[in-house]
Amino acid sequence: MAAFANSDGGTIYLGVADDGSCPGLDKADVARINQLISNAASQLVKSPLTVRTENVSVEKGCVVIVLTVPKGLDKPYFDKNGVIWLKTGSDKRRVNSKEELRRLFQVTDQFHADELPTKADITKLDKLRFRDFLRDVYKQEYPDSQAELIRLLQNMNLATDDGKLNLAGVLMFAE
């Protein structure tokens, strides 16, 4: 469930075999399994998930439980051991890299790459490109002093308080 929530959501069919056959579940087991699903979604996945189940009758008095896991809004979701999983095709895999974790945070607007401070300072700014940008987009002249430039970049969220450029400033206007 955590892997589905960390990806685009998905559906799990309980009572369907791996080969596609449909033995179903005994009606006596359906209530117990639905309770297990509810407990797992709320207690074994962090943050808790709200999942939907539907009991579908199939032949010979058996039931298939269709478990729908929505695309998560509070990513990343962890399993009970603190592991982050992603659904990839018909398989799931652990998130193993910082880059994957950053992308997961970025997708949910919890982390913004354009707000990452860099080691580049204001001297690395491409002044001609930034001047053209100010003129074309804001109808504004390039600042006369470095203090005005730093204040302008900070107001645009392109520089930090100590004059370091945010990643967006580096990508858009760095030499």
Backbone bond lengths (Angstrom), bond angles and torsions (degrees), N, CA, C in turn:
res aa  C-N    CA-C-N  psi(-1)  N-CA   C-N-CA  omega(-1)  CA-C   N-CA-C  phi
1 M - - - 1.445 - - 1.520 111.11 -
2 A 1.338 117.34 -39.33 1.464 120.09 178.93 1.524 110.62 -63.72
3 A 1.328 116.98 -39.87 1.472 120.62 179.44 1.519 111.16 -62.82
4 F 1.336 117.50 -43.20 1.463 120.38 177.26 1.525 110.38 -63.25
5 A 1.333 117.65 -45.74 1.466 121.24 -177.55 1.531 110.94 -63.69
6 N 1.333 117.90 -34.85 1.462 121.54 178.80 1.519 112.44 -75.21
7 S 1.324 116.69 -15.45 1.457 120.91 179.18 1.525 108.04 -105.60
8 D 1.314 117.59 -127.60 1.466 120.87 -177.17 1.517 113.35 -106.35
9 G 1.327 117.26 19.07 1.460 120.32 -176.17 1.522 108.93 82.48
10 G 1.335 116.01 -179.16 1.459 118.97 179.41 1.507 112.20 170.83
11 T 1.319 114.13 -177.55 1.456 121.53 -176.32 1.516 109.60 -126.54
12 I 1.324 115.49 136.86 1.466 122.70 176.32 1.527 106.73 -118.43
13 Y 1.332 116.28 131.47 1.459 121.73 179.22 1.523 108.82 -107.13
14 L 1.320 116.77 114.15 1.465 121.40 177.81 1.519 107.52 -97.32
15 G 1.326 115.34 124.38 1.454 120.92 -175.83 1.519 111.61 108.62
16 V 1.337 116.41 3.85 1.458 122.55 175.83 1.525 106.70 -113.93
17 A 1.344 116.01 127.73 1.460 120.59 -178.24 1.525 110.71 -77.22
18 D 1.338 115.95 162.98 1.464 121.46 179.56 1.525 112.41 -59.07
19 D 1.324 116.92 -29.67 1.472 119.80 -179.51 1.531 112.51 -82.74
20 G 1.348 117.43 1.45 1.456 121.50 177.45 1.513 114.28 94.52
21 S 1.335 116.94 -9.46 1.461 118.58 177.71 1.531 108.73 -69.71
22 C 1.315 115.12 161.79 1.462 119.48 -171.44 1.530 110.82 -125.63
23 P 1.344 116.83 75.19 1.459 118.21 178.67 1.529 112.47 -69.43
24 G 1.325 116.65 -25.36 1.461 120.80 179.74 1.512 112.37 74.80
25 L 1.319 114.46 -178.28 1.460 122.53 179.01 1.516 108.19 -117.77
26 D 1.338 116.33 151.15 1.463 119.55 174.67 1.523 108.91 -67.74
27 K 1.306 116.80 141.27 1.465 120.89 180.00 1.525 111.20 -57.18
28 A 1.322 116.64 -31.21 1.465 120.15 -179.81 1.531 111.59 -66.01
29 D 1.338 117.38 -27.46 1.463 121.34 -178.04 1.529 113.63 -87.42
30 V 1.317 117.62 -16.36 1.460 121.15 -171.79 1.529 112.55 -61.66
31 A 1.320 118.62 -46.88 1.468 121.07 -179.36 1.524 110.58 -62.05
32 R 1.329 117.25 -42.72 1.461 121.65 -179.66 1.539 110.59 -64.11
33 I 1.325 117.37 -42.71 1.466 121.36 -179.36 1.530 110.63 -67.93
34 N 1.325 117.00 -40.62 1.471 119.77 176.74 1.528 110.90 -60.16
35 Q 1.328 117.52 -38.44 1.466 121.21 177.45 1.525 110.63 -66.72
36 L 1.337 116.70 -40.92 1.466 120.22 177.14 1.527 111.34 -61.41
37 I 1.323 116.59 -40.93 1.474 121.24 178.49 1.525 109.76 -61.50
38 S 1.316 116.16 -47.86 1.462 121.03 -179.40 1.525 110.96 -60.52
39 N 1.321 116.98 -45.06 1.468 121.13 179.02 1.526 111.23 -63.41
40 A 1.330 117.19 -43.59 1.464 120.62 -179.44 1.526 110.85 -63.36
41 A 1.330 117.22 -43.12 1.467 120.92 -178.58 1.520 111.98 -65.68
42 S 1.309 116.95 -33.31 1.462 118.99 -176.46 1.525 113.95 -95.40
43 Q 1.343 117.92 -23.44 1.459 119.51 -174.43 1.526 114.78 -115.97
44 L 1.329 118.09 -24.71 1.464 120.24 -175.82 1.520 112.97 -103.28
45 V 1.319 117.25 -7.82 1.463 122.32 176.30 1.520 107.16 -114.81
46 K 1.318 116.17 131.29 1.464 121.51 178.79 1.514 107.96 -115.39
47 S 1.240 121.58 122.95 1.442 136.19 -8.20 1.529 109.99 -66.63
48 P 1.330 117.26 150.85 1.460 120.05 -178.53 1.530 111.69 -57.30
49 L 1.325 114.62 146.88 1.472 121.47 -179.85 1.514 110.68 -107.83
50 T 1.304 115.47 151.32 1.459 121.01 169.27 1.513 105.96 -107.74
51 V 1.311 115.73 111.22 1.464 121.06 -179.11 1.522 109.42 -110.63
52 R 1.318 115.82 162.30 1.461 120.37 179.54 1.523 108.65 -118.51
53 T 1.325 116.19 135.44 1.468 120.09 175.65 1.518 109.13 -120.39
54 E 1.313 113.97 148.63 1.460 121.13 175.45 1.520 107.33 -136.60
55 N 1.316 116.06 130.59 1.457 120.82 178.54 1.521 108.11 -94.60
56 V 1.341 115.89 121.04 1.456 121.42 -177.56 1.519 108.64 -114.68
57 S 1.335 116.75 122.55 1.462 120.86 178.51 1.520 109.72 -74.65
58 V 1.333 114.68 133.95 1.465 121.60 174.11 1.516 107.76 -120.75
59 E 1.273 116.98 -175.13 1.466 121.61 -174.82 1.532 113.45 -57.48
60 K 1.308 115.38 155.89 1.469 124.61 174.72 1.529 113.29 60.19
61 G 1.297 118.33 32.91 1.455 120.88 175.35 1.510 115.18 71.91
62 C 1.314 117.15 15.03 1.466 120.59 178.17 1.525 109.98 -94.76
63 V 1.330 114.34 161.24 1.465 121.23 -177.18 1.528 109.00 -127.58
64 V 1.331 116.21 144.32 1.456 122.86 170.77 1.527 106.20 -111.87
65 I 1.323 116.55 130.91 1.462 120.62 176.08 1.523 107.48 -94.54
66 V 1.321 115.31 123.22 1.464 121.70 176.93 1.529 106.78 -100.01
67 L 1.316 115.62 111.37 1.464 123.12 -176.86 1.526 108.39 -103.65
68 T 1.314 116.81 116.20 1.464 121.53 -179.75 1.521 109.14 -106.17
69 V 1.331 114.86 121.55 1.461 122.29 178.34 1.529 106.77 -105.33
70 P 1.335 117.74 121.03 1.463 119.23 -179.39 1.525 111.62 -75.04
71 K 1.323 115.87 160.66 1.456 121.09 170.60 1.522 106.48 -62.53
72 G 1.313 116.95 127.47 1.457 120.81 -175.09 1.512 114.17 -69.87
73 L 1.313 115.92 144.02 1.458 122.38 176.69 1.522 111.80 -99.28
74 D 1.335 116.92 -15.57 1.464 122.17 -175.06 1.529 110.05 -118.36
75 K 1.322 116.58 47.72 1.465 121.22 -177.73 1.518 110.08 -68.38
76 P 1.302 118.30 151.04 1.455 128.08 0.64 1.524 112.15 -85.72
77 Y 1.329 115.26 151.61 1.460 122.98 174.97 1.520 107.75 -100.97
78 F 1.320 115.65 139.58 1.455 122.43 -177.22 1.529 109.35 -114.35
79 D 1.329 116.38 150.96 1.459 118.48 171.90 1.525 108.59 -82.25
80 K 1.319 117.57 -176.67 1.472 121.19 -175.43 1.524 112.59 -63.30
81 N 1.342 117.67 -18.96 1.459 121.89 179.89 1.527 112.69 -97.34
82 G 1.331 117.16 4.89 1.455 120.88 179.76 1.512 114.67 82.82
83 V 1.331 117.16 15.31 1.460 121.64 -179.97 1.528 109.14 -92.25
84 I 1.331 116.01 138.60 1.461 121.93 176.76 1.526 107.50 -97.73
85 W 1.332 115.76 128.41 1.453 121.87 -179.26 1.521 110.42 -116.81
86 L 1.338 116.23 148.18 1.463 122.82 172.85 1.516 109.04 -123.91
87 K 1.306 116.59 144.87 1.461 122.39 175.59 1.520 107.30 -90.39
88 T 1.307 116.67 125.14 1.463 121.78 177.50 1.519 107.95 -130.61
89 G 1.324 116.26 106.24 1.458 120.47 -177.15 1.513 110.34 64.10
90 S 1.319 116.52 -130.24 1.458 119.82 -179.60 1.525 111.99 -92.80
91 D 1.320 116.79 9.07 1.457 120.97 -177.54 1.526 109.70 -123.87
92 K 1.318 115.63 171.60 1.457 121.45 173.50 1.518 107.26 -127.51
93 R 1.332 115.29 154.79 1.463 119.43 178.95 1.515 109.78 -147.87
94 R 1.317 114.82 157.50 1.465 121.71 178.45 1.513 110.33 -75.21
95 V 1.335 116.02 148.46 1.458 121.27 170.41 1.517 106.03 -81.05
96 N 1.322 116.13 118.52 1.454 120.26 -173.54 1.522 114.69 -115.56
97 S 1.312 118.13 -8.42 1.467 118.10 -175.74 1.526 111.44 -123.76
98 K 1.315 114.69 155.07 1.459 120.92 177.21 1.525 110.43 -63.10
99 E 1.342 116.49 -35.91 1.456 120.36 -178.83 1.527 111.23 -63.40
100 E 1.326 116.42 -43.06 1.470 119.89 177.76 1.527 110.92 -63.36
101 L 1.303 116.01 -41.25 1.466 120.53 179.42 1.529 110.40 -65.01
102 R 1.338 117.17 -42.02 1.464 120.28 176.76 1.518 111.16 -59.76
103 R 1.346 116.53 -44.39 1.469 120.02 179.38 1.516 110.87 -61.16
104 L 1.317 117.14 -40.18 1.462 120.99 179.25 1.525 110.64 -61.74
105 F 1.331 117.37 -44.00 1.458 120.73 177.68 1.527 110.70 -66.49
106 Q 1.321 116.42 -39.61 1.455 120.21 -177.93 1.531 111.08 -64.60
107 V 1.316 117.49 -39.95 1.464 122.14 -179.38 1.522 110.86 -59.59
108 T 1.322 117.32 -31.49 1.465 120.59 -176.90 1.524 112.42 -98.76
109 D 1.328 117.23 13.36 1.465 122.09 179.36 1.525 113.04 59.54
110 Q 1.332 117.41 27.22 1.457 120.53 175.69 1.522 110.92 -93.44
111 F 1.304 115.64 -11.36 1.458 121.31 -172.93 1.520 106.26 -149.61
112 H 1.311 117.40 130.59 1.449 120.30 -176.69 1.516 109.71 -121.85
113 A 1.323 115.77 116.48 1.460 120.02 -178.68 1.515 111.48 -60.07
114 D 1.319 118.14 -30.03 1.453 119.61 -178.25 1.523 112.53 -73.84
115 E 1.308 117.96 -3.96 1.453 120.84 178.77 1.524 112.36 -108.90
116 L 1.314 117.15 9.67 1.454 120.01 178.81 1.523 110.14 -78.56
117 P 1.314 117.69 123.21 1.455 117.76 175.95 1.523 109.86 -69.08
118 T 1.315 116.06 150.53 1.457 121.31 177.46 1.513 108.39 -120.76
119 K 1.303 115.88 178.31 1.462 120.08 176.36 1.524 111.07 -87.61
120 A 1.330 116.50 -5.64 1.461 120.23 -179.64 1.522 109.67 -74.89
121 D 1.318 115.42 133.57 1.459 118.01 176.68 1.525 109.71 -101.90
122 I 1.304 115.08 -176.39 1.457 121.81 -172.50 1.535 112.61 -62.34
123 T 1.329 117.61 -21.91 1.468 119.93 179.65 1.528 111.85 -67.52
124 K 1.324 117.63 -18.03 1.464 121.44 -179.73 1.534 112.33 -86.44
125 L 1.313 116.48 -2.59 1.456 120.94 -179.01 1.531 109.81 -69.80
126 D 1.307 117.75 132.54 1.463 122.44 174.69 1.529 107.10 -77.23
127 K 1.304 115.92 98.32 1.469 121.35 -171.98 1.525 112.69 -62.44
128 L 1.314 117.84 -39.01 1.466 120.48 -179.65 1.532 111.30 -66.10
129 R 1.300 115.62 -44.74 1.469 119.07 179.35 1.524 111.24 -64.68
130 F 1.334 116.30 -43.47 1.455 119.95 179.74 1.538 111.09 -66.89
131 R 1.343 116.33 -38.86 1.471 120.35 176.63 1.533 110.45 -58.98
132 D 1.355 115.91 -46.03 1.472 120.27 179.41 1.524 111.09 -63.44
133 F 1.324 115.74 -39.64 1.467 120.18 178.22 1.525 110.53 -61.41
134 L 1.323 116.87 -47.71 1.470 120.57 179.65 1.528 111.16 -60.54
135 R 1.317 115.81 -43.61 1.463 120.31 -178.81 1.528 111.20 -65.88
136 D 1.344 117.39 -47.05 1.468 121.50 -173.63 1.528 112.84 -75.48
137 V 1.307 117.26 -38.82 1.459 120.50 -174.27 1.527 112.27 -92.66
138 Y 1.329 116.75 -43.37 1.463 120.52 -173.77 1.526 113.69 -107.50
139 K 1.345 117.22 -3.85 1.477 120.84 -178.09 1.528 109.95 54.06
140 Q 1.322 114.90 44.26 1.463 121.74 -175.17 1.519 108.82 -129.18
141 E 1.326 115.98 146.37 1.464 121.76 178.69 1.532 110.21 -81.60
142 Y 1.316 115.22 154.74 1.462 121.62 175.47 1.527 108.46 -65.50
143 P 1.338 118.95 135.79 1.475 121.35 -177.52 1.532 112.20 -59.50
144 D 1.325 114.91 148.44 1.462 121.41 -178.80 1.527 112.79 -77.79
145 S 1.330 116.81 -34.95 1.470 119.29 -176.73 1.528 110.93 -115.96
146 Q 1.325 114.08 160.18 1.466 119.36 178.97 1.524 110.76 -65.52
147 A 1.325 117.52 -36.01 1.469 121.07 178.99 1.531 110.46 -62.95
148 E 1.341 117.00 -42.33 1.474 120.24 177.31 1.527 110.87 -65.20
149 L 1.341 116.04 -39.16 1.458 120.38 179.08 1.527 110.67 -63.09
150 I 1.319 116.82 -45.60 1.467 120.65 179.30 1.526 109.96 -62.10
151 R 1.303 117.58 -44.58 1.468 121.15 179.14 1.536 110.52 -60.82
152 L 1.329 117.06 -43.25 1.462 121.29 178.52 1.532 110.75 -62.44
153 L 1.338 116.62 -46.27 1.472 120.55 179.51 1.531 110.89 -62.49
154 Q 1.312 117.06 -39.07 1.472 120.41 177.75 1.523 110.45 -66.12
155 N 1.312 117.67 -41.91 1.463 120.76 178.46 1.527 111.72 -63.98
156 M 1.323 116.58 -29.04 1.465 121.35 178.62 1.527 111.15 -88.42
157 N 1.339 116.75 2.20 1.463 123.41 -178.35 1.528 111.59 62.98
158 L 1.325 116.22 31.90 1.460 121.34 178.49 1.522 112.05 -105.53
159 A 1.331 117.01 -4.47 1.462 120.58 178.47 1.522 109.15 -145.22
160 T 1.317 114.43 152.09 1.464 120.78 178.06 1.522 109.70 -87.14
161 D 1.320 116.72 177.08 1.469 121.60 -178.84 1.529 112.35 -61.86
162 D 1.331 116.57 -28.61 1.475 118.91 -178.81 1.530 112.59 -92.74
163 G 1.339 117.53 13.34 1.456 120.82 175.52 1.514 114.96 84.41
164 K 1.331 117.91 5.51 1.471 120.86 176.05 1.519 108.70 -79.57
165 L 1.317 116.12 142.61 1.457 120.16 179.90 1.520 110.61 -78.15
166 N 1.337 116.34 140.47 1.464 120.47 169.30 1.513 107.41 -74.55
167 L 1.313 116.98 162.61 1.457 121.80 -175.70 1.523 111.65 -54.87
168 A 1.328 117.99 -39.05 1.465 120.08 -179.82 1.526 110.02 -61.67
169 G 1.317 116.82 -40.45 1.454 120.01 178.52 1.509 111.47 -62.76
170 V 1.314 116.56 -38.89 1.445 120.49 179.45 1.523 109.84 -67.76
171 L 1.320 117.16 -45.79 1.461 120.45 -176.87 1.519 112.60 -67.57
172 M 1.318 116.99 -40.00 1.456 120.05 -174.12 1.516 112.56 -84.41
173 F 1.321 117.81 -35.94 1.458 118.79 -168.01 1.516 114.51 -130.31
174 A 1.308 117.63 10.40 1.474 118.25 -178.84 1.524 110.49 -81.45
175 E 1.318 114.53 151.48 1.462 119.80 179.25 1.508 109.75 -72.20
